[in-house]
Amino acid sequence: MKQKLAFLGTGLMGGPMARHLAAHYDVTVWNRSRNRADALADVAKVADTAEAAAQDAEIVISMLIDGPTTRSVLRDGGVIEAAAEGALIIDMASVEPDCDKALAGFAISLGKRFIDAPVSGGVKGAEEKTLSIFMGGEKSDVEAARPVLAHLGRPTHMGPLGTGQTAKLANQLIVAVTIGAVAEAFTLAQSAGCDLATLRGALRGGFADSRILDLHGQRMVEGNFVPGGRSVAQLKDLNNALDVAAESALKLPLSQTVRAAFDDFVKNKNGAEMDHAAYFLWLQQSQS
């Protein structure tokens, strides 16, 4: 008999992730926008509420937008309480580390297990089961989660609870700063008459090559900013990363500069729902 698994948050990334897991588990899905959950009705049960989805589930995976939403659904919405005795709760959303530490404490008080396991790889990684997965938690809980998460990508144990989220924040700093660097390089080259597609091809294989140049550089060349990773989510991660840095009195000047750019793009330039590669658009708008 397949284990019961609840998947909460079936958006751009959560949808394909839940679909992959439905091949191995008895999956029930929930999403605030019901149509996104209904799209999985061919492979999973669809619940009216998150609590109903989690009822007696042995595994609960949360892939929600941010910390406040995650707290609201998992704790205030009764999800952790509804899950089976000894259930494994896996938060795969990108949230502030303290959020997951608090939720883990609540879960443990109810006799349940909790790990943080945010991901990197975007929609493409979710669709192709190639996500990088950063796990934080007790070794026994992480090992229990590993075979589940291996269906979605490459899980790595980072350390105790919260370290998965911190690793994801480190990832997001690299992503954001590199997007900014590629956008500035393209802007400079374009001003001198370089064709961007030719430039991107010439840079491939050299020291400037990266996954960002490959995927996001292609978006900049094409002007395709339909979201894989939304700029508003990138801003949220940058804010969380700099909050964690402030707790340790760390100065991260590159990250602060890029955060200011995304803040302006999201709040003042209608960029919230564009892909984070649209930093290139913000930079172009800033030239005038």
C-alpha positions as CSV (number, residue, x, y, z in Angstrom):
1,M,0.0,0.0,0.0
2,K,1.3,3.4,-1.0
3,Q,2.1,5.9,1.8
4,K,-0.3,8.9,2.1
5,L,1.3,12.1,1.1
6,A,-0.2,15.6,1.2
7,F,1.2,18.3,-1.1
8,L,0.3,21.9,-0.3
9,G,1.0,24.5,-2.9
10,T,0.7,23.4,-6.5
11,G,1.9,26.5,-8.3
12,L,4.5,26.8,-11.0
13,M,7.0,24.5,-9.3
14,G,4.7,22.6,-6.9
15,G,2.5,21.3,-9.7
16,P,5.1,19.3,-11.5
17,M,6.6,18.2,-8.2
18,A,3.3,16.8,-7.0
19,R,2.8,15.1,-10.3
20,H,6.1,13.3,-10.0
21,L,5.4,12.1,-6.5
22,A,1.9,10.8,-7.5
23,A,3.7,8.0,-9.3
24,H,5.0,6.7,-6.0
25,Y,2.6,7.8,-3.3
26,D,-1.1,8.2,-2.6
27,V,-1.1,12.0,-3.1
28,T,-3.7,14.5,-2.0
29,V,-3.2,18.1,-3.2
30,W,-4.4,21.5,-2.1
31,N,-3.8,25.0,-3.4
32,R,-5.4,28.3,-2.5
33,S,-6.3,28.8,-6.2
34,R,-8.4,25.7,-6.7
35,N,-7.8,25.5,-10.5
36,R,-4.1,24.8,-10.0
37,A,-5.0,21.8,-7.8
38,D,-7.7,20.6,-10.1
39,A,-5.1,20.4,-12.9
40,L,-3.7,17.4,-10.9
41,A,-7.0,15.6,-10.5
42,D,-5.9,13.0,-13.1
43,V,-3.1,11.7,-10.7
44,A,-4.1,12.9,-7.2
45,K,-7.1,13.6,-4.9
46,V,-8.0,17.3,-4.6
47,A,-8.9,18.6,-1.1
48,D,-11.0,21.7,-0.3
49,T,-8.7,22.7,2.5
50,A,-5.1,22.2,3.5
51,E,-6.2,20.6,6.8
52,A,-8.3,18.1,4.8
53,A,-5.4,17.3,2.5
54,A,-3.2,16.6,5.5
55,Q,-5.7,14.4,7.4
56,D,-3.9,11.2,8.5
57,A,-1.1,11.9,5.9
58,E,2.2,10.2,6.7
59,I,4.1,12.7,4.7
60,V,3.2,16.4,4.3
61,I,5.1,18.6,1.8
62,S,4.6,22.4,1.9
63,M,5.6,24.5,-1.2
64,L,4.0,27.8,-0.3
65,I,5.0,31.4,-1.2
66,D,6.6,32.7,2.0
67,G,7.0,32.4,5.8
68,P,3.7,34.1,6.9
69,T,1.7,31.9,4.5
70,T,3.5,28.8,5.6
71,R,2.8,29.5,9.3
72,S,-0.8,30.4,8.5
73,V,-1.4,27.1,6.7
74,L,0.8,24.6,8.6
75,R,0.1,25.8,12.2
76,D,-2.9,28.1,12.2
77,G,-4.7,26.1,9.5
78,G,-4.4,22.8,11.5
79,V,-2.2,21.0,9.0
80,I,0.4,19.7,11.4
81,E,-2.2,18.6,13.9
82,A,-4.2,16.8,11.2
83,A,-1.2,14.8,9.9
84,A,-0.8,11.2,11.2
85,E,1.0,10.4,14.4
86,G,4.7,10.5,13.7
87,A,4.2,12.2,10.3
88,L,7.1,13.7,8.5
89,I,6.5,17.4,7.7
90,I,8.8,18.7,4.9
91,D,8.8,22.5,4.2
92,M,10.2,22.9,0.7
93,A,9.2,26.6,0.4
94,S,11.8,29.4,0.8
95,V,11.2,31.0,4.1
96,E,13.2,32.6,6.9
97,P,15.1,30.0,9.0
98,D,13.4,31.0,12.2
99,C,10.0,30.3,10.7
100,D,10.9,26.6,10.2
101,K,12.6,26.3,13.5
102,A,9.4,27.5,15.2
103,L,7.2,25.2,13.2
104,A,9.5,22.3,13.9
105,G,9.2,22.9,17.6
106,F,5.4,22.9,17.3
107,A,5.5,19.7,15.2
108,I,7.8,17.9,17.7
109,S,5.5,18.9,20.6
110,L,2.8,17.0,18.8
111,G,4.9,13.9,18.3
112,K,5.7,14.6,14.6
113,R,8.9,15.2,12.6
114,F,9.9,18.3,10.6
115,I,12.7,19.2,8.2
116,D,13.4,22.2,6.1
117,A,14.1,21.3,2.4
118,P,14.0,24.4,0.1
119,V,15.0,23.9,-3.5
120,S,16.8,25.5,-6.4
121,G,16.3,24.9,-10.1
122,G,13.2,26.7,-10.9
123,V,10.3,25.4,-13.0
124,K,12.7,23.6,-15.4
125,G,14.3,21.8,-12.5
126,A,10.8,20.9,-11.1
127,E,9.7,19.6,-14.4
128,E,12.8,17.6,-15.1
129,K,13.3,16.2,-11.5
130,T,16.7,17.9,-11.2
131,L,16.1,20.2,-8.3
132,S,18.9,20.9,-5.8
133,I,17.4,20.3,-2.4
134,F,18.9,21.7,0.8
135,M,17.8,19.7,3.8
136,G,18.1,20.8,7.5
137,G,17.1,18.7,10.4
138,E,17.8,15.6,12.6
139,K,19.8,13.0,10.7
140,S,17.1,10.3,11.2
141,D,14.4,12.6,9.9
142,V,16.5,13.7,6.9
143,E,17.2,10.1,6.0
144,A,13.5,9.3,6.2
145,A,12.8,12.2,3.8
146,R,15.7,11.4,1.4
147,P,13.9,8.7,-0.7
148,V,10.9,10.9,-1.0
149,L,12.9,13.9,-2.2
150,A,15.1,11.8,-4.5
151,H,12.1,11.6,-6.8
152,L,12.4,15.4,-7.3
153,G,16.1,15.9,-7.5
154,R,19.3,15.8,-5.5
155,P,18.8,16.2,-1.7
156,T,21.8,17.2,0.4
157,H,21.8,17.3,4.2
158,M,23.2,20.7,5.3
159,G,23.0,20.4,9.0
160,P,20.5,21.1,11.8
161,L,17.1,22.6,11.4
162,G,17.2,25.9,9.6
163,T,20.5,25.2,7.7
164,G,18.5,24.1,4.6
165,Q,16.9,27.5,4.5
166,T,20.2,29.3,5.1
167,A,21.7,27.3,2.2
168,K,18.9,28.3,0.0
169,L,19.4,32.0,0.9
170,A,23.0,31.6,0.0
171,N,21.9,30.2,-3.3
172,Q,19.6,33.1,-3.9
173,L,22.3,35.6,-3.2
174,I,24.5,34.0,-5.9
175,V,21.5,33.9,-8.3
176,A,20.5,37.5,-7.8
177,V,24.0,39.0,-8.0
178,T,24.8,36.9,-11.1
179,I,21.6,37.9,-12.8
180,G,22.7,41.5,-12.1
181,A,26.2,40.9,-13.5
182,V,24.9,39.3,-16.7
183,A,22.4,42.1,-17.2
184,E,25.1,44.8,-16.7
185,A,27.5,43.0,-19.1
186,F,24.7,42.7,-21.7
187,T,23.8,46.4,-21.3
188,L,27.5,47.4,-21.7
189,A,28.0,45.2,-24.8
190,Q,24.7,46.2,-26.4
191,S,25.7,49.9,-26.0
192,A,28.8,49.2,-28.1
193,G,26.8,47.5,-30.9
194,C,27.3,43.9,-29.9
195,D,24.5,41.4,-30.8
196,L,23.4,39.8,-27.5
197,A,22.8,36.4,-28.9
198,T,26.3,36.3,-30.4
199,L,27.8,37.7,-27.1
200,R,26.1,35.0,-25.0
201,G,27.4,32.3,-27.4
202,A,30.9,33.7,-27.2
203,L,30.9,33.8,-23.4
204,R,29.8,30.1,-23.1
205,G,32.6,27.8,-22.0
206,G,34.8,30.6,-20.6
207,F,35.2,31.9,-17.1
208,A,32.0,33.9,-17.4
209,D,29.9,30.9,-18.2
210,S,27.2,29.9,-15.7
211,R,23.7,28.4,-15.4
212,I,22.5,32.0,-15.1
213,L,24.2,33.0,-18.4
214,D,22.7,29.9,-20.0
215,L,19.1,30.2,-18.9
216,H,18.6,33.7,-17.8
217,G,20.9,35.1,-20.4
218,Q,18.7,33.5,-23.0
219,R,15.7,35.1,-21.5
220,M,17.4,38.5,-21.8
221,V,18.3,37.8,-25.4
222,E,14.7,36.8,-26.2
223,G,13.0,39.4,-24.0
224,N,11.0,36.5,-22.5
225,F,10.2,37.3,-18.9
226,V,7.2,34.9,-18.3
227,P,8.0,33.8,-14.8
228,G,9.9,30.7,-13.9
229,G,11.2,32.5,-10.8
230,R,9.1,35.6,-9.9
231,S,10.9,38.9,-9.1
232,V,8.7,39.3,-6.0
233,A,9.9,35.9,-4.7
234,Q,13.5,36.9,-5.4
235,L,13.0,40.1,-3.4
236,K,11.6,38.1,-0.6
237,D,14.6,35.8,-0.5
238,L,17.0,38.8,-0.6
239,N,15.2,40.4,2.3
240,N,15.4,37.2,4.3
241,A,19.1,36.7,3.5
242,L,20.0,40.2,4.5
243,D,17.9,39.9,7.7
244,V,19.9,36.8,8.6
245,A,23.2,38.6,7.8
246,A,22.2,41.5,10.0
247,E,21.7,39.0,12.9
248,S,25.4,38.2,12.7
249,A,26.4,41.8,11.9
250,L,27.6,40.8,8.4
251,K,28.0,43.3,5.6
252,L,27.0,42.0,2.1
253,P,27.4,45.1,-0.1
254,L,26.7,43.4,-3.5
255,S,23.6,41.7,-2.1
256,Q,22.4,45.1,-0.7
257,T,22.8,46.8,-4.1
258,V,20.9,44.0,-5.9
259,R,18.2,44.0,-3.3
260,A,17.7,47.7,-3.8
261,A,17.3,47.2,-7.5
262,F,14.7,44.4,-7.1
263,D,12.9,46.4,-4.5
264,D,12.5,49.3,-7.0
265,F,11.6,46.9,-9.9
266,V,8.9,45.1,-7.8
267,K,7.4,48.1,-6.0
268,N,7.8,50.9,-8.6
269,K,8.2,49.4,-12.0
270,N,5.4,46.7,-12.2
271,G,8.0,43.9,-12.1
272,A,6.6,41.7,-9.3
273,E,5.2,39.0,-11.5
274,M,8.0,39.0,-14.1
275,D,10.8,36.5,-14.1
276,H,13.8,37.7,-12.1
277,A,15.8,37.8,-15.3
278,A,13.7,40.9,-16.0
279,Y,16.3,42.8,-13.9
280,F,17.6,43.4,-17.4
281,L,14.5,45.5,-18.1
282,W,14.9,47.4,-14.8
283,L,18.5,48.2,-15.8
284,Q,17.5,49.4,-19.2
285,Q,14.7,51.6,-17.7
286,S,17.3,53.0,-15.3
287,Q,19.5,54.3,-18.1
288,S,17.1,57.1,-19.0
